[in-house]
Amino acid sequence: MESASVGIDLGGTSIKLGVVTPEGDVIARSEIPTPTGHPREAVREISLAVKKMIDSSGLNPLRIGKVGVGTPGVLDPQKGVVRSAANLEGWNDVPLRDWLQEDLARPVRVMNDANAAALGEIRFGAARGLTNLVLLTLGTGVGGGIVLGGKVIEGSRGLAGELGHMRIEMGQPRPCACGLFGCLEAYAGGKSLLKRLHETLADDIQEISLLQEKSKRETLTVEDLFWAAGEGDGLMIRIVDETALALSAGIANLLHALNPEMVVLAGGVSRSLLLLEKIREYLPDMALMAYMENFQLCTSGLGTDAGILGAAAAVEDLA
């Protein structure tokens, strides 16, 4: 009888793996650099890491059954094919599910990494016990996962959840890396925040920002921006305000469209308590009151484990 599954969180720089029980306990884990080179060889390296982790788990390998994978990029979730992935060089039309099944002799499910994280939060994390959730991943860019009625929403072609590309600004929209204008990601993604930080410092001819001197000595980070804002730096507070307003507009749109019980913020940008406080301040003025009743906004309860936990939970309905 199976007593655990494997969850894989495939990222552009590293891959996290875990042997996960049905209760959400990670009884073995591993992390490897994301393999480069031909995708088939990369998948063989991933499979080898899975086998080593299973051997180290202390469980009989026969009791570790299915394998779930959360991966970035454009997917065909029905076929388990990675159509393209910007952070995985050469991964075009990669039959990830079939290759892993061939290597591991176990059923495999492939899904979007943000969807996996959303499922992890609703099964084991901040949204445990709920059935309707939206997860916003605030990292270099902005991604998302949607769970309604306890089920991950993947859309007609597996493309649902690209929440960072909803348009929130029509007047003087900022360009987004996707080629469109006014996207949420252009205001709330980490890359955009750093761009706005440097634009602000370039215009700060009186050098009143706390970050002016530091910027001359070292490379600034998003954490520096939030630190300076917390210390009362007016220029950085303005950027945080703009970011909070953009996120509040995006969350209000999600509330009106999907009526979730909770929105979970995950990723590096979400760690700012100041940003979270400001979103909670601005959101009630942007959303209808009926949608705010019993609604919760919080940060991830699982941190970096959300992806492996959700990927492992996603295999429950596999034969």
Secondary structure by P-SEA (a helix, b strand, c coil): cccbbbbbbccccbbbbbbcccccccccccccccccccaaaaaaaaaaaaaaaaaacccccccccbbbbbbcccccccccccccccccccccccaaaaaaaaaccbbbbbccaaaaaaaaaaccccccccccbbbbbbccbbbbbbbccccccccccccccccccccccccccccccccccccccccccaaaaaaaaaaaaaacccccccaaaaaacccccaaaaaaaaaacaaaaaaaaaaaaaaaaaaaaaaaacccccbbbbbccccccaaaaaaaaacccccccccccccbbbbccccccaaaaaaaaaaacccc
